[in-house]
Amino acid sequence: MKKFKYYSTYKIHLNYSRTILNEIFFNYTYFLLLGKEGFFLFSFLLAEGENRLINNLFIPSARISQSLDLNQNQLIEAFSLIEKLNLINIYFDQKKNRYIYELKKPLECNEFFKNTYFTNLLLAKIGKENYDLNLKFLQKKIINIKVDSFELINDFKQEQENINLNDNLYSNQKEKDHYNFSVLYLLLKQKGIKYEAFFNFKLKKLLNEYENIYGLDNFEFARIISESYDFLNGFDLEKFKEIIVKNYQKRILNNYHNSFIEKERLKWNHLQIITPENFLLDLLNIDTLINSHQKLITILREKYFFSDYFINILLDYSYLVNNKQIVKNYILKIANSIKEENIKDPTYLINYLKQSFRLKNSNIAKTKEIKWNQLNLEDEINNISLDDKNLFKDVLYKNEK
């Protein structure tokens, strides 16, 4: 999931009962991979799927955020984790602005430990020592599998030893891996790439940096490494960097732009549904409004006949341009301008105020015009920085004459 639309609706499709889930197995596998937020979200969606009061109904998506106390970014990350573990299919109807969450049945214990993708994810997440301990416990409790049958684990262990030998120059330095290298190793091995020859500490550090900057995952890294790899000449690091920058630099700008647009949209939606009184309480972080604020809201309602949305926009603008202060006279001056301009559409008002804000900042940035009859340059020159004094040489010379 790349976006979570707060003002959408959702419905759950659940084709199995949560009672079939083995709690011990789930806690030792899926729970560890999901993390706290992912597990809380998945458990909540399971409960929603069995809630007969809302069967076949589309519920406001805000319910998820409010119930779990998770913000938009946290929900996106939690949904993405559930998706990666193949526990959910997400369908979104753009026209009707609603989601359908189809919850998929987790693998059985036997199937899970035969699946190289999941076993490597778990191994990378908790480490081999904890993995072996969990597996031995589940062997006795639930399944009958020998640890030796997991060839991929033994293979991975050997590959790790080879990589550690290649990285002995950096043995005293520790770098936190921001994603699962075990999955990346597996993907590269499937492509026939001998990564042991070039996959050292420096490359891992570079991958971590690119993961943070561009948000790349194991599959994207595997594809780009394979494009930069020649079976005769080996891995070309410069080509790898070139592909990353060329193809993913736009992602930063797009993510920033989308994030800004989404935050702004949520802000204006919030201002539409909250009263000016409550908005001011939240904005100023106070418990009660002072009389001047209450009177201002009353004037804007009764004299200017502004809607609550209009009033909230003006309050927010005053807070922005007046150093987080609600200035009554300033707001009333704008209110008079709105009446004179006959502005009735909120969107037009928002753009009108944005333009005014840009003009105001532009004027502040301009150098003030010097009026000869009001300013003695000889007296003021000492207040000018040394770097700027050269600009006034000609002026001072003429003034002296």
C-alpha positions as YAML, in Angstrom:
chain: A
units: angstrom
residues:
- id: 1
  name: MET
  ca: [0.00, 0.00, 0.00]
- id: 2
  name: LYS
  ca: [1.46, 3.34, -1.09]
- id: 3
  name: LYS
  ca: [-1.31, 5.57, 0.26]
- id: 4
  name: PHE
  ca: [-3.95, 5.31, 2.96]
- id: 5
  name: LYS
  ca: [-6.97, 7.48, 2.27]
- id: 6
  name: TYR
  ca: [-8.23, 8.61, 5.66]
- id: 7
  name: TYR
  ca: [-11.59, 9.84, 4.38]
- id: 8
  name: SER
  ca: [-12.44, 6.65, 2.51]
- id: 9
  name: THR
  ca: [-14.51, 3.63, 3.59]
- id: 10
  name: TYR
  ca: [-13.69, -0.06, 3.83]
- id: 11
  name: LYS
  ca: [-15.16, -3.55, 4.07]
- id: 12
  name: ILE
  ca: [-13.54, -6.86, 5.12]
- id: 13
  name: HIS
  ca: [-13.75, -10.16, 3.25]
- id: 14
  name: LEU
  ca: [-12.78, -13.05, 5.53]
- id: 15
  name: ASN
  ca: [-13.08, -16.62, 4.26]
- id: 16
  name: TYR
  ca: [-11.78, -18.40, 7.36]
- id: 17
  name: SER
  ca: [-12.21, -18.25, 11.11]
- id: 18
  name: ARG
  ca: [-9.44, -16.89, 13.32]
- id: 19
  name: THR
  ca: [-10.01, -19.88, 15.61]
- id: 20
  name: ILE
  ca: [-8.11, -22.09, 13.16]
- id: 21
  name: LEU
  ca: [-4.92, -20.09, 13.77]
- id: 22
  name: ASN
  ca: [-2.43, -21.89, 15.98]
- id: 23
  name: GLU
  ca: [-1.47, -19.23, 18.52]
- id: 24
  name: ILE
  ca: [1.95, -20.68, 19.39]
- id: 25
  name: PHE
  ca: [2.97, -21.08, 15.75]
- id: 26
  name: PHE
  ca: [1.63, -17.63, 14.81]
- id: 27
  name: ASN
  ca: [3.43, -15.91, 17.70]
- id: 28
  name: TYR
  ca: [6.75, -17.54, 16.81]
- id: 29
  name: THR
  ca: [6.52, -16.74, 13.08]
- id: 30
  name: TYR
  ca: [4.06, -14.24, 11.62]
- id: 31
  name: PHE
  ca: [3.90, -12.09, 14.74]
- id: 32
  name: LEU
  ca: [7.67, -11.62, 14.70]
- id: 33
  name: LEU
  ca: [7.61, -10.67, 11.01]
- id: 34
  name: LEU
  ca: [4.66, -8.31, 11.35]
- id: 35
  name: GLY
  ca: [5.99, -6.38, 14.33]
- id: 36
  name: LYS
  ca: [3.72, -4.70, 16.86]
- id: 37
  name: GLU
  ca: [1.88, -2.31, 14.55]
- id: 38
  name: GLY
  ca: [1.48, -4.86, 11.77]
- id: 39
  name: PHE
  ca: [0.19, -7.46, 14.24]
- id: 40
  name: PHE
  ca: [-2.25, -5.04, 15.86]
- id: 41
  name: LEU
  ca: [-3.61, -4.04, 12.46]
- id: 42
  name: PHE
  ca: [-3.94, -7.63, 11.25]
- id: 43
  name: SER
  ca: [-5.66, -8.70, 14.49]
- id: 44
  name: PHE
  ca: [-8.04, -5.73, 14.23]
- id: 45
  name: LEU
  ca: [-8.93, -6.58, 10.62]
- id: 46
  name: LEU
  ca: [-9.58, -10.20, 11.64]
- id: 47
  name: ALA
  ca: [-11.95, -9.03, 14.37]
- id: 48
  name: GLU
  ca: [-13.68, -6.68, 11.91]
- id: 49
  name: GLY
  ca: [-14.14, -9.58, 9.50]
- id: 50
  name: GLU
  ca: [-15.99, -11.55, 12.18]
- id: 51
  name: ASN
  ca: [-18.06, -8.60, 13.41]
- id: 52
  name: ARG
  ca: [-21.59, -9.41, 12.26]
- id: 53
  name: LEU
  ca: [-22.79, -5.88, 13.04]
- id: 54
  name: ILE
  ca: [-20.82, -4.51, 10.11]
- id: 55
  name: ASN
  ca: [-21.01, -7.44, 7.70]
- id: 56
  name: ASN
  ca: [-21.34, -6.20, 4.10]
- id: 57
  name: LEU
  ca: [-21.16, -2.56, 5.27]
- id: 58
  name: PHE
  ca: [-18.57, 0.00, 4.25]
- id: 59
  name: ILE
  ca: [-17.14, 1.63, 7.39]
- id: 60
  name: PRO
  ca: [-15.19, 4.96, 7.56]
- id: 61
  name: SER
  ca: [-11.46, 4.26, 7.30]
- id: 62
  name: ALA
  ca: [-10.88, 6.73, 10.13]
- id: 63
  name: ARG
  ca: [-12.13, 3.94, 12.43]
- id: 64
  name: ILE
  ca: [-8.90, 1.97, 11.85]
- id: 65
  name: SER
  ca: [-6.64, 4.94, 12.59]
- id: 66
  name: GLN
  ca: [-8.61, 6.02, 15.66]
- id: 67
  name: SER
  ca: [-8.99, 2.51, 17.08]
- id: 68
  name: LEU
  ca: [-5.30, 1.65, 16.79]
- id: 69
  name: ASP
  ca: [-3.97, 5.17, 17.37]
- id: 70
  name: LEU
  ca: [-1.83, 4.94, 14.24]
- id: 71
  name: ASN
  ca: [-1.10, 7.83, 11.87]
- id: 72
  name: GLN
  ca: [-1.17, 7.62, 8.09]
- id: 73
  name: ASN
  ca: [2.50, 6.65, 7.65]
- id: 74
  name: GLN
  ca: [2.27, 3.98, 10.35]
- id: 75
  name: LEU
  ca: [-0.82, 2.48, 8.71]
- id: 76
  name: ILE
  ca: [0.82, 2.45, 5.27]
- id: 77
  name: GLU
  ca: [3.85, 0.64, 6.72]
- id: 78
  name: ALA
  ca: [1.66, -1.84, 8.63]
- id: 79
  name: PHE
  ca: [-0.51, -2.61, 5.59]
- id: 80
  name: SER
  ca: [2.62, -3.05, 3.45]
- id: 81
  name: LEU
  ca: [4.03, -5.60, 5.91]
- id: 82
  name: ILE
  ca: [0.78, -7.58, 5.87]
- id: 83
  name: GLU
  ca: [0.81, -7.49, 2.06]
- id: 84
  name: LYS
  ca: [4.42, -8.70, 1.85]
- id: 85
  name: LEU
  ca: [3.52, -11.68, 4.05]
- id: 86
  name: ASN
  ca: [0.70, -12.55, 1.64]
- id: 87
  name: LEU
  ca: [-1.96, -12.13, 4.33]
- id: 88
  name: ILE
  ca: [-4.10, -9.58, 2.51]
- id: 89
  name: ASN
  ca: [-5.27, -8.44, -0.92]
- id: 90
  name: ILE
  ca: [-6.18, -4.76, -1.10]
- id: 91
  name: TYR
  ca: [-8.69, -3.49, -3.66]
- id: 92
  name: PHE
  ca: [-9.51, 0.19, -4.05]
- id: 93
  name: ASP
  ca: [-12.47, 1.67, -5.94]
- id: 94
  name: GLN
  ca: [-11.36, 5.16, -6.97]
- id: 95
  name: LYS
  ca: [-14.80, 6.29, -8.11]
- id: 96
  name: LYS
  ca: [-16.47, 5.36, -4.83]
- id: 97
  name: ASN
  ca: [-13.36, 6.01, -2.70]
- id: 98
  name: ARG
  ca: [-13.53, 2.76, -0.80]
- id: 99
  name: TYR
  ca: [-11.35, -0.25, 0.03]
- id: 100
  name: ILE
  ca: [-12.06, -3.95, 0.13]
- id: 101
  name: TYR
  ca: [-9.61, -5.87, 2.32]
- id: 102
  name: GLU
  ca: [-9.53, -9.57, 1.50]
- id: 103
  name: LEU
  ca: [-7.79, -11.38, 4.36]
- id: 104
  name: LYS
  ca: [-5.86, -14.46, 3.24]
- id: 105
  name: LYS
  ca: [-5.30, -17.52, 5.39]
- id: 106
  name: PRO
  ca: [-1.74, -17.81, 6.80]
- id: 107
  name: LEU
  ca: [0.32, -20.85, 5.86]
- id: 108
  name: GLU
  ca: [0.18, -23.92, 8.03]
- id: 109
  name: CYS
  ca: [3.25, -24.57, 10.16]
- id: 110
  name: ASN
  ca: [4.60, -27.29, 7.83]
- id: 111
  name: GLU
  ca: [4.07, -25.12, 4.75]
- id: 112
  name: PHE
  ca: [5.67, -22.10, 6.39]
- id: 113
  name: PHE
  ca: [8.96, -23.84, 7.16]
- id: 114
  name: LYS
  ca: [9.11, -25.39, 3.70]
- id: 115
  name: ASN
  ca: [8.77, -21.95, 2.11]
- id: 116
  name: THR
  ca: [12.25, -20.49, 1.50]
- id: 117
  name: TYR
  ca: [10.93, -16.93, 1.26]
- id: 118
  name: PHE
  ca: [9.35, -16.96, 4.73]
- id: 119
  name: THR
  ca: [12.08, -18.94, 6.43]
- id: 120
  name: ASN
  ca: [14.75, -16.53, 5.19]
- id: 121
  name: LEU
  ca: [12.68, -13.52, 6.22]
- id: 122
  name: LEU
  ca: [12.32, -14.95, 9.72]
- id: 123
  name: LEU
  ca: [16.00, -15.92, 9.89]
- id: 124
  name: ALA
  ca: [17.04, -12.40, 8.91]
- id: 125
  name: LYS
  ca: [14.62, -10.84, 11.39]
- id: 126
  name: ILE
  ca: [15.47, -12.76, 14.56]
- id: 127
  name: GLY
  ca: [18.87, -14.35, 13.84]
- id: 128
  name: LYS
  ca: [19.88, -17.98, 13.51]
- id: 129
  name: GLU
  ca: [20.13, -18.72, 17.24]
- id: 130
  name: ASN
  ca: [16.58, -17.57, 17.97]
- id: 131
  name: TYR
  ca: [15.33, -19.16, 14.74]
- id: 132
  name: ASP
  ca: [16.75, -22.59, 15.68]
- id: 133
  name: LEU
  ca: [15.33, -22.35, 19.20]
- id: 134
  name: ASN
  ca: [11.84, -21.50, 17.90]
- id: 135
  name: LEU
  ca: [11.99, -24.24, 15.27]
- id: 136
  name: LYS
  ca: [13.04, -26.94, 17.75]
- id: 137
  name: PHE
  ca: [10.21, -25.95, 20.06]
- id: 138
  name: LEU
  ca: [7.65, -26.04, 17.22]
- id: 139
  name: GLN
  ca: [9.05, -29.39, 16.07]
- id: 140
  name: LYS
  ca: [8.21, -30.95, 19.40]
- id: 141
  name: LYS
  ca: [4.93, -29.10, 19.80]
- id: 142
  name: ILE
  ca: [3.40, -29.10, 16.33]
- id: 143
  name: ILE
  ca: [5.47, -30.52, 13.44]
- id: 144
  name: ASN
  ca: [7.85, -33.37, 12.78]
- id: 145
  name: ILE
  ca: [10.63, -31.95, 10.61]
- id: 146
  name: LYS
  ca: [14.38, -32.32, 10.96]
- id: 147
  name: VAL
  ca: [16.38, -29.12, 11.06]
- id: 148
  name: ASP
  ca: [18.91, -30.68, 8.65]
- id: 149
  name: SER
  ca: [16.24, -30.82, 5.94]
- id: 150
  name: PHE
  ca: [16.44, -27.06, 5.58]
- id: 151
  name: GLU
  ca: [19.20, -26.93, 3.01]
- id: 152
  name: LEU
  ca: [18.69, -23.21, 2.37]
- id: 153
  name: ILE
  ca: [19.48, -22.39, 6.01]
- id: 154
  name: ASN
  ca: [22.73, -24.35, 5.94]
- id: 155
  name: ASP
  ca: [23.58, -22.82, 2.57]
- id: 156
  name: PHE
  ca: [22.86, -19.38, 3.92]
- id: 157
  name: LYS
  ca: [25.09, -20.01, 6.90]
- id: 158
  name: GLN
  ca: [27.97, -20.99, 4.62]
- id: 159
  name: GLU
  ca: [27.38, -17.93, 2.41]
- id: 160
  name: GLN
  ca: [27.41, -15.71, 5.49]
- id: 161
  name: GLU
  ca: [30.77, -17.19, 6.54]
- id: 162
  name: ASN
  ca: [32.19, -16.51, 3.06]
- id: 163
  name: ILE
  ca: [30.97, -12.93, 3.15]
- id: 164
  name: ASN
  ca: [32.38, -12.42, 6.63]
- id: 165
  name: LEU
  ca: [35.79, -13.61, 5.37]
- id: 166
  name: ASN
  ca: [35.64, -11.09, 2.53]
- id: 167
  name: ASP
  ca: [34.69, -8.35, 4.97]
- id: 168
  name: ASN
  ca: [37.46, -8.95, 7.54]
- id: 169
  name: LEU
  ca: [38.80, -5.44, 6.95]
- id: 170
  name: TYR
  ca: [35.57, -4.06, 8.37]
- id: 171
  name: SER
  ca: [35.07, -6.58, 11.19]
- id: 172
  name: ASN
  ca: [35.25, -3.88, 13.86]
- id: 173
  name: GLN
  ca: [32.56, -1.76, 12.25]
- id: 174
  name: LYS
  ca: [28.86, -2.52, 12.57]
- id: 175
  name: GLU
  ca: [26.22, -1.34, 10.14]
- id: 176
  name: LYS
  ca: [22.52, -1.89, 10.80]
- id: 177
  name: ASP
  ca: [20.82, -3.54, 7.81]
- id: 178
  name: HIS
  ca: [17.60, -1.70, 6.97]
- id: 179
  name: TYR
  ca: [16.17, -4.60, 4.98]
- id: 180
  name: ASN
  ca: [16.59, -8.37, 4.71]
- id: 181
  name: PHE
  ca: [19.91, -9.28, 3.09]
- id: 182
  name: SER
  ca: [19.03, -12.96, 3.20]
- id: 183
  name: VAL
  ca: [16.20, -12.44, 0.71]
- id: 184
  name: LEU
  ca: [18.48, -10.37, -1.52]
- id: 185
  name: TYR
  ca: [21.14, -13.11, -1.43]
- id: 186
  name: LEU
  ca: [18.52, -15.67, -2.41]
- id: 187
  name: LEU
  ca: [17.24, -13.54, -5.30]
- id: 188
  name: LEU
  ca: [20.76, -12.98, -6.62]
- id: 189
  name: LYS
  ca: [21.57, -16.66, -6.31]
- id: 190
  name: GLN
  ca: [18.48, -17.52, -8.34]
- id: 191
  name: LYS
  ca: [19.80, -15.21, -11.09]
- id: 192
  name: GLY
  ca: [23.15, -17.03, -11.06]
- id: 193
  name: ILE
  ca: [25.03, -14.02, -9.69]
- id: 194
  name: LYS
  ca: [28.10, -14.80, -7.59]
- id: 195
  name: TYR
  ca: [27.58, -12.02, -5.10]
- id: 196
  name: GLU
  ca: [30.26, -13.26, -2.66]
- id: 197
  name: ALA
  ca: [32.94, -11.67, -4.85]
- id: 198
  name: PHE
  ca: [31.64, -8.11, -4.50]
- id: 199
  name: PHE
  ca: [29.09, -8.01, -1.68]
- id: 200
  name: ASN
  ca: [31.20, -6.41, 1.04]
- id: 201
  name: PHE
  ca: [30.60, -3.95, 3.87]
- id: 202
  name: LYS
  ca: [30.96, -0.90, 1.62]
- id: 203
  name: LEU
  ca: [28.27, -2.13, -0.76]
- id: 204
  name: LYS
  ca: [25.95, -3.00, 2.12]
- id: 205
  name: LYS
  ca: [26.41, 0.50, 3.51]
- id: 206
  name: LEU
  ca: [25.64, 1.97, 0.08]
- id: 207
  name: LEU
  ca: [22.50, -0.16, -0.23]
- id: 208
  name: ASN
  ca: [21.33, 1.03, 3.17]
- id: 209
  name: GLU
  ca: [21.81, 4.64, 2.08]
- id: 210
  name: TYR
  ca: [19.88, 4.08, -1.17]
- id: 211
  name: GLU
  ca: [17.15, 2.23, 0.72]
- id: 212
  name: ASN
  ca: [16.74, 5.25, 3.02]
- id: 213
  name: ILE
  ca: [16.84, 7.79, 0.19]
- id: 214
  name: TYR
  ca: [14.82, 6.05, -2.52]
- id: 215
  name: GLY
  ca: [12.78, 3.50, -0.56]
- id: 216
  name: LEU
  ca: [14.01, 0.53, -2.62]
- id: 217
  name: ASP
  ca: [13.29, -3.05, -1.58]
- id: 218
  name: ASN
  ca: [15.12, -6.35, -2.05]
- id: 219
  name: PHE
  ca: [13.47, -7.14, -5.39]
- id: 220
  name: GLU
  ca: [14.34, -3.76, -6.87]
- id: 221
  name: PHE
  ca: [17.93, -4.05, -5.67]
- id: 222
  name: ALA
  ca: [18.20, -7.56, -7.12]
- id: 223
  name: ARG
  ca: [16.97, -6.35, -10.51]
- id: 224
  name: ILE
  ca: [19.35, -3.36, -10.59]
- id: 225
  name: ILE
  ca: [22.35, -5.45, -9.45]
- id: 226
  name: SER
  ca: [21.61, -7.99, -12.19]
- id: 227
  name: GLU
  ca: [21.51, -5.15, -14.76]
- id: 228
  name: SER
  ca: [24.90, -3.97, -13.48]
- id: 229
  name: TYR
  ca: [26.40, -7.46, -13.49]
- id: 230
  name: ASP
  ca: [28.33, -9.00, -16.36]
- id: 231
  name: PHE
  ca: [29.18, -12.69, -16.13]
- id: 232
  name: LEU
  ca: [32.57, -12.02, -17.72]
- id: 233
  name: ASN
  ca: [33.57, -8.78, -16.01]
- id: 234
  name: GLY
  ca: [31.60, -9.06, -12.77]
- id: 235
  name: PHE
  ca: [29.74, -6.29, -10.94]
- id: 236
  name: ASP
  ca: [30.00, -2.68, -12.20]
- id: 237
  name: LEU
  ca: [29.46, -0.39, -9.21]
- id: 238
  name: GLU
  ca: [29.42, 2.82, -11.27]
- id: 239
  name: LYS
  ca: [26.75, 1.43, -13.59]
- id: 240
  name: PHE
  ca: [24.75, 0.40, -10.52]
- id: 241
  name: LYS
  ca: [24.89, 3.96, -9.13]
- id: 242
  name: GLU
  ca: [23.97, 5.43, -12.52]
- id: 243
  name: ILE
  ca: [20.88, 3.22, -12.83]
- id: 244
  name: ILE
  ca: [19.77, 4.12, -9.30]
- id: 245
  name: VAL
  ca: [20.07, 7.88, -9.77]
- id: 246
  name: LYS
  ca: [18.61, 7.87, -13.28]
- id: 247
  name: ASN
  ca: [15.53, 5.81, -12.48]
- id: 248
  name: TYR
  ca: [14.75, 6.66, -8.88]
- id: 249
  name: GLN
  ca: [15.70, 10.31, -8.36]
- id: 250
  name: LYS
  ca: [12.20, 11.35, -9.44]
- id: 251
  name: ARG
  ca: [10.76, 9.14, -6.71]
- id: 252
  name: ILE
  ca: [12.04, 11.53, -4.03]
- id: 253
  name: LEU
  ca: [10.34, 14.51, -5.60]
- id: 254
  name: ASN
  ca: [7.16, 12.55, -6.30]
- id: 255
  name: ASN
  ca: [7.01, 11.19, -2.75]
- id: 256
  name: TYR
  ca: [7.61, 14.63, -1.28]
- id: 257
  name: HIS
  ca: [5.02, 16.20, -3.57]
- id: 258
  name: ASN
  ca: [2.43, 13.49, -2.88]
- id: 259
  name: SER
  ca: [3.06, 13.69, 0.85]
- id: 260
  name: PHE
  ca: [2.67, 17.49, 0.82]
- id: 261
  name: ILE
  ca: [-0.52, 17.35, -1.27]
- id: 262
  name: GLU
  ca: [-2.01, 14.67, 0.96]
- id: 263
  name: LYS
  ca: [-1.22, 16.57, 4.16]
- id: 264
  name: GLU
  ca: [-2.69, 19.75, 2.73]
- id: 265
  name: ARG
  ca: [-5.84, 17.93, 1.61]
- id: 266
  name: LEU
  ca: [-6.29, 16.38, 5.05]
- id: 267
  name: LYS
  ca: [-5.82, 19.79, 6.64]
- id: 268
  name: TRP
  ca: [-8.54, 21.46, 4.56]
- id: 269
  name: ASN
  ca: [-10.88, 18.51, 5.11]
- id: 270
  name: HIS
  ca: [-10.30, 18.86, 8.84]
- id: 271
  name: LEU
  ca: [-11.13, 22.58, 8.74]
- id: 272
  name: GLN
  ca: [-14.45, 21.80, 7.07]
- id: 273
  name: ILE
  ca: [-15.77, 19.59, 9.84]
- id: 274
  name: ILE
  ca: [-14.50, 21.29, 13.01]
- id: 275
  name: THR
  ca: [-16.03, 24.36, 14.67]
- id: 276
  name: PRO
  ca: [-13.90, 27.52, 14.96]
- id: 277
  name: GLU
  ca: [-14.06, 27.23, 18.74]
- id: 278
  name: ASN
  ca: [-12.65, 23.70, 18.78]
- id: 279
  name: PHE
  ca: [-10.18, 24.54, 16.04]
- id: 280
  name: LEU
  ca: [-8.73, 27.41, 18.08]
- id: 281
  name: LEU
  ca: [-8.48, 25.23, 21.18]
- id: 282
  name: ASP
  ca: [-6.45, 22.67, 19.20]
- id: 283
  name: LEU
  ca: [-4.43, 25.27, 17.32]
- id: 284
  name: LEU
  ca: [-3.38, 27.23, 20.40]
- id: 285
  name: ASN
  ca: [-3.25, 24.15, 22.65]
- id: 286
  name: ILE
  ca: [-5.44, 25.75, 25.32]
- id: 287
  name: ASP
  ca: [-8.39, 24.56, 27.41]
- id: 288
  name: THR
  ca: [-10.70, 27.59, 27.14]
- id: 289
  name: LEU
  ca: [-11.02, 30.51, 24.72]
- id: 290
  name: ILE
  ca: [-10.48, 34.07, 25.86]
- id: 291
  name: ASN
  ca: [-13.27, 36.63, 25.36]
- id: 292
  name: SER
  ca: [-11.58, 38.37, 22.42]
- id: 293
  name: HIS
  ca: [-11.43, 35.11, 20.48]
- id: 294
  name: GLN
  ca: [-15.06, 34.32, 21.17]
- id: 295
  name: LYS
  ca: [-16.12, 37.83, 20.14]
- id: 296
  name: LEU
  ca: [-14.08, 37.60, 16.95]
- id: 297
  name: ILE
  ca: [-15.77, 34.35, 15.94]
- id: 298
  name: THR
  ca: [-19.19, 35.88, 16.71]
- id: 299
  name: ILE
  ca: [-18.43, 38.96, 14.55]
- id: 300
  name: LEU
  ca: [-17.29, 36.81, 11.63]
- id: 301
  name: ARG
  ca: [-20.45, 34.74, 11.88]
- id: 302
  name: GLU
  ca: [-23.06, 37.42, 12.51]
- id: 303
  name: LYS
  ca: [-21.66, 40.51, 10.77]
- id: 304
  name: TYR
  ca: [-19.89, 38.93, 7.81]
- id: 305
  name: PHE
  ca: [-22.06, 35.78, 7.61]
- id: 306
  name: PHE
  ca: [-19.01, 33.58, 7.13]
- id: 307
  name: SER
  ca: [-19.31, 29.81, 7.39]
- id: 308
  name: ASP
  ca: [-17.29, 27.92, 9.98]
- id: 309
  name: TYR
  ca: [-14.98, 26.71, 7.21]
- id: 310
  name: PHE
  ca: [-14.30, 30.32, 6.11]
- id: 311
  name: ILE
  ca: [-13.62, 31.36, 9.70]
- id: 312
  name: ASN
  ca: [-11.22, 28.43, 10.25]
- id: 313
  name: ILE
  ca: [-9.29, 29.37, 7.12]
- id: 314
  name: LEU
  ca: [-8.88, 32.96, 8.40]
- id: 315
  name: LEU
  ca: [-7.84, 31.82, 11.86]
- id: 316
  name: ASP
  ca: [-5.29, 29.43, 10.40]
- id: 317
  name: TYR
  ca: [-3.90, 32.17, 8.13]
- id: 318
  name: SER
  ca: [-3.52, 34.64, 10.99]
- id: 319
  name: TYR
  ca: [-1.73, 31.98, 13.04]
- id: 320
  name: LEU
  ca: [0.65, 31.38, 10.12]
- id: 321
  name: VAL
  ca: [1.62, 34.98, 9.30]
- id: 322
  name: ASN
  ca: [1.45, 36.57, 12.77]
- id: 323
  name: ASN
  ca: [3.93, 34.42, 14.66]
- id: 324
  name: LYS
  ca: [1.30, 31.94, 15.91]
- id: 325
  name: GLN
  ca: [-1.01, 34.72, 17.14]
- id: 326
  name: ILE
  ca: [-4.69, 35.33, 16.43]
- id: 327
  name: VAL
  ca: [-4.76, 39.07, 15.62]
- id: 328
  name: LYS
  ca: [-8.33, 40.39, 15.61]
- id: 329
  name: ASN
  ca: [-7.78, 43.60, 13.62]
- id: 330
  name: TYR
  ca: [-5.70, 41.77, 11.04]
- id: 331
  name: ILE
  ca: [-8.43, 39.16, 10.50]
- id: 332
  name: LEU
  ca: [-11.18, 41.81, 10.29]
- id: 333
  name: LYS
  ca: [-9.14, 43.69, 7.70]
- id: 334
  name: ILE
  ca: [-8.97, 40.54, 5.58]
- id: 335
  name: ALA
  ca: [-12.70, 39.96, 6.18]
- id: 336
  name: ASN
  ca: [-13.45, 43.40, 4.73]
- id: 337
  name: SER
  ca: [-11.30, 42.61, 1.69]
- id: 338
  name: ILE
  ca: [-13.18, 39.34, 1.22]
- id: 339
  name: LYS
  ca: [-16.49, 41.23, 1.26]
- id: 340
  name: GLU
  ca: [-15.18, 43.81, -1.22]
- id: 341
  name: GLU
  ca: [-13.86, 41.10, -3.52]
- id: 342
  name: ASN
  ca: [-17.13, 39.18, -3.08]
- id: 343
  name: ILE
  ca: [-15.27, 35.92, -2.35]
- id: 344
  name: LYS
  ca: [-17.70, 33.13, -1.54]
- id: 345
  name: ASP
  ca: [-15.87, 29.98, -2.59]
- id: 346
  name: PRO
  ca: [-13.52, 28.45, 0.06]
- id: 347
  name: THR
  ca: [-11.06, 27.18, -2.56]
- id: 348
  name: TYR
  ca: [-10.85, 30.64, -4.09]
- id: 349
  name: LEU
  ca: [-10.30, 32.11, -0.61]
- id: 350
  name: ILE
  ca: [-7.45, 29.66, 0.07]
- id: 351
  name: ASN
  ca: [-5.72, 30.58, -3.21]
- id: 352
  name: TYR
  ca: [-6.35, 34.29, -2.54]
- id: 353
  name: LEU
  ca: [-4.64, 34.06, 0.85]
- id: 354
  name: LYS
  ca: [-1.77, 31.99, -0.56]
- id: 355
  name: GLN
  ca: [-1.13, 34.66, -3.15]
- id: 356
  name: SER
  ca: [-1.26, 37.38, -0.50]
- id: 357
  name: PHE
  ca: [1.21, 35.44, 1.62]
- id: 358
  name: ARG
  ca: [3.65, 35.07, -1.29]
- id: 359
  name: LEU
  ca: [3.40, 38.77, -2.11]
- id: 360
  name: LYS
  ca: [3.98, 39.69, 1.52]
- id: 361
  name: ASN
  ca: [7.11, 37.55, 1.73]
- id: 362
  name: SER
  ca: [8.32, 38.91, -1.58]
- id: 363
  name: ASN
  ca: [7.98, 42.49, -0.35]
- id: 364
  name: ILE
  ca: [9.83, 41.73, 2.85]
- id: 365
  name: ALA
  ca: [12.69, 40.22, 0.87]
- id: 366
  name: LYS
  ca: [13.11, 43.31, -1.33]
- id: 367
  name: THR
  ca: [15.61, 45.99, -0.37]
- id: 368
  name: LYS
  ca: [13.89, 49.08, 0.97]
- id: 369
  name: GLU
  ca: [14.13, 52.16, -1.20]
- id: 370
  name: ILE
  ca: [16.45, 54.79, 0.22]
- id: 371
  name: LYS
  ca: [14.90, 58.25, 0.40]
- id: 372
  name: TRP
  ca: [17.56, 60.94, 0.34]
- id: 373
  name: ASN
  ca: [15.59, 63.41, 2.41]
- id: 374
  name: GLN
  ca: [15.08, 60.86, 5.22]
- id: 375
  name: LEU
  ca: [18.48, 59.19, 5.39]
- id: 376
  name: ASN
  ca: [22.00, 60.46, 5.93]
- id: 377
  name: LEU
  ca: [24.24, 57.86, 4.31]
- id: 378
  name: GLU
  ca: [27.32, 59.13, 6.17]
- id: 379
  name: ASP
  ca: [25.65, 58.31, 9.52]
- id: 380
  name: GLU
  ca: [24.24, 54.97, 8.41]
- id: 381
  name: ILE
  ca: [27.25, 53.57, 6.60]
- id: 382
  name: ASN
  ca: [28.66, 52.04, 9.79]
- id: 383
  name: ASN
  ca: [25.58, 49.82, 10.00]
- id: 384
  name: ILE
  ca: [26.35, 48.30, 6.62]
- id: 385
  name: SER
  ca: [28.44, 45.14, 6.39]
- id: 386
  name: LEU
  ca: [31.93, 45.33, 4.90]
- id: 387
  name: ASP
  ca: [30.86, 43.17, 1.98]
- id: 388
  name: ASP
  ca: [28.15, 45.65, 1.00]
- id: 389
  name: LYS
  ca: [30.11, 48.87, 1.45]
- id: 390
  name: ASN
  ca: [31.58, 48.64, -2.05]
- id: 391
  name: LEU
  ca: [28.05, 48.90, -3.44]
- id: 392
  name: PHE
  ca: [27.74, 52.36, -1.91]
- id: 393
  name: LYS
  ca: [31.08, 53.82, -3.01]
- id: 394
  name: ASP
  ca: [29.70, 55.68, -5.98]
- id: 395
  name: VAL
  ca: [26.66, 56.90, -4.06]
- id: 396
  name: LEU
  ca: [28.75, 58.23, -1.18]
- id: 397
  name: TYR
  ca: [31.10, 59.95, -3.57]
- id: 398
  name: LYS
  ca: [28.25, 61.75, -5.29]
- id: 399
  name: ASN
  ca: [26.69, 62.67, -1.96]
- id: 400
  name: GLU
  ca: [29.91, 64.25, -0.75]
- id: 401
  name: LYS
  ca: [30.09, 66.43, -3.88]
...
